[in-house]
Amino acid sequence: MKNMKVIGLIPTRLNSSRLPQKALMSINNIPLVVHTYKRAKLSTKLDDVYICCDDIKIQNAVKKFGAKVIMTSKHHQNGTERIFEAYKKLNRNYDFIVDIQGDEPLVSPYHIDQVVSFHIKNKNADIILPTLKADSKNNTNIIKVLKNTSSFVMYLSRGNAPFEYKKIVPKIDKHLSIISFLPNALEKFAKHKKTPLEKIEDIELLRALEIGLSIKSLELKGDSFSVDVMKDFEKATKKMPNDKYFKLYKS
């Protein structure tokens, strides 16, 4: 088997709705999105990594830290559409495209490696979506993943899913923002208009399910979280100094 070529793309935008300009908020004197980039660069499975942004302010800031960057449109509806534009601009062929959300400054390089390795072994799946076990119910910022017995995703929700009608659910499966796409699946997604359930829940991967793409999931261990609100940013700021991966790039 030939060596698989894998690109890591980090979508980010300046005017995020819940926490404006969070991409450039500083944690230990490094912009949030640069933490994501530096940690993605520690992955052993990615051949290259780019930040895909919509504003010259982000481009100028991340270049100071040596990050590779691709400018994209301000008019994308989500990060998946943004990375597809960036992928086309690269004009190179890759076997897998890994979407690493720019608002996870504590993302694990090891988790990225696990996702890529899993997709190489499960190329029958259009998309790979990892999950972490979590306690967080009643939090609409956390997306819950419902899988079938073959680990294919059936549904995603911001609500408490599954609903505890007859049995208590001690842990939920939390959407982790490292998503591996086959190139044709990414293109099919990006070229399709928003779908009904996607509009209702505001979860972009529901579009993939609604148009018939297959999403397979694997359960990872550890901890990572998106910085969606100021409380998340404060949590990340507190955890960063003692993080083992931060020690590898902080200088």
N, C-alpha and C positions, 0 to 999 in steps of 0.2 A: 504494500500500500504506500502511495506517495505521501510525503509529509503534508499534513493539513496546514493551510494558511489561515491565520485567524487575526482579525483586526478588532481592536477595542475602541469604541466610540463613546464619548462622554457628552451627552446633550445638556446644555444649560442655557438659560436666558436671563436677561437682566431684571426684567419686571415680573418676577414671580408674584402671584396674587396674595398668598398668605404671609409671606415674609419678603418684602421687596428688596432687591439687590442682594439676596442672601449668598449668591455665588461668590461675591467679593467680600463678604464678612470675614474678618480675620480671626483665625484660631492659632495662637502661638506665632503670630506675625506671618502667617501663610493664609492666603485666601481659601475659603472652604473648597471651591472646585479644584484648586491645585492639590489639596490633600488627596482628593479622589484620584487625580491624575498620577501623582507620585506613587500612590499605593497600587494603582493598576499597572504601573511600570515595573513593579516588583513581581508581577505574575510571570511564571515561566512558560505560559502557554500562548501569550499574545505576541504576535510578530511586530506590532506597532500599536501606538495609542495616540488618539487625537481628541482634543476638546472641540466640540462643535457648538459654536455660540452665535448669538444674534446681534451683538453690540460691540463696537470698536473698543469700548471701555473695558470689557472683559478680555478682548484680544490683547490689548496693551498690557494689562495687569498680569496675565498668565505667561506672556512671553518673557517677562522679567525673571520668571522662575524656570525658564528653559522649556516650557511646554509647547508642544506642537498644536496648532489651532487651525480650524477651518471655519470661515465665516459662512453663515447660513441666513436664510430669510427670517424676518421678524414675524411672519404670518403663519407659521406652522401651528397646528392645533395641539401638538404634543411632541414629546421627545423622540418618539419612534419615527415620525415624519421627518424630524430634523436630521436624524442620523442617516436616513435614506438619501436625503439631498447631499450630505457630506460624503457618503459612500460613492455616489455617482461622480462627485467632483474629484475623488481620488483616481478614478478611471483605472482601477486595478482589480483583478479578480481574487476573491478570497472564498474559502470554503465555508467559513462561519463569520458572522458579524455579531460581536458582543456589545450590547447596550449596557453601559454602566452609568447609572444615574448620578448626575453631578452633585446631588445634595446628600450623598452618603459619605461623609468625610472619614468614617471609620470602617469603610468597606475592607474586607479581608482579601489580600492577593490569593490566599489559599482557596477561598471560596470561588474566586474567578477560575482558578485552575480546575477545581472540581466540576464546575459547570461545563467548561470546554471539554474535559475528558468524558463527561457523561454524554454530551452531544455527539462526540466522535463515535461513541458506542451505540448511540440511538438515533442514527441518521434518518430513521423512518418518521421522526417527529419534526415538524416544521420549526417549532420553537421550544426552547427549554426554559422553564421558570422554576428557580429554586425557592424553597420555603424554609422558615425557621419556626420552631415551636414558640408560642408566646402566650402571655396571660391577658393581653390587652383586648378585652371586649369593650363595647360602648365607646369606641374610638373610631370615628369615621375617617381619620387620616391613615389608619391601618387597613390594608386590603386583605380580606380573608380568602383563602384558596380552598375550593372543594374539588377533591379528586375522586376518580373511580378506583376500582381494585387493581387496575393496571398502571396506576400513577398518571393517567391522563387527566388534565384539568377539565372539569365539567362546568364550573362557574366560578366567578369572582365577585365579591361583594364588599361594600363599605359597612354594611349592616352586620348584626350578629348572626353569622351563618356558620354552621347550620343552627336553626332555631331550636332551643332546648325545650321541646314540647314534652318528651317523656324521659329524657336522660340529660344529665349535666355534662357539658363538654369542659373537661379540666384545662385543656390547652387548645388554642386555635393554630392553624397553619397560616403563617404570615408571609405575604408576598415579599420576596427579597429582590431588590432592584439591580440584579445582574441577569440579563436576559439574552440568550443566544438565539440567533436567527439563521436559518438557511437564507441565502441571498434572494431566491425567488419568493420566499415567504415574506420577507421584508418589503419587497417591491409590491407584492399583491396587497399587503396591508396598507402601505403608504399611498397607493393609487386609488384606494376605495374611500368613498365618503363615510362620514360618521354613521354608525349604525344605531338602531333604537335603544338597545340596552346600554351601549356605551354612553349615549346622551343622558340616560336616566341616572346611572351610577357614577358617571365621569371616571370610568376606568378604561384606558385605551385598549388593553388586551381583550376586553370583551368584543371589540371589533373583530379581532382575529378569530375568536370562537364563532361569532355570528356569520362570518363569511366562509367558514368551513376549514380553517387552518387547525392543525393539531398542536396542542401544547402539552408537553410531558413535564412532569415535575420530579424533583429530587429533594429530599429533606437533608438540610445541612445542620451542623451544630455550631453553636457560638452565638455571637450577638452583633447586630448591626441595625442601624435605624436611619430613616430619612430625617433631615432637618426641615420640618414643615412649619414650625412655629418657634417663637423665641425660647420657649421652654426646652425644645429639642436642641437649639443652639447652645444654650447654657449647659445642658447635659454633655454635649460633645466637647465643649470647652473644658469641662471638668475632667472628662475621661482621657483626653488626648495626651497629656504629659506622661502618663504611665503606660501608654499603648506601645506594645512591642514593635509594631511596624513603624510607628512614628520615629522611633529611635534610629531607624535605618536611613531616614531621609531628612531629618530635621536640620542637619547642618548644610 
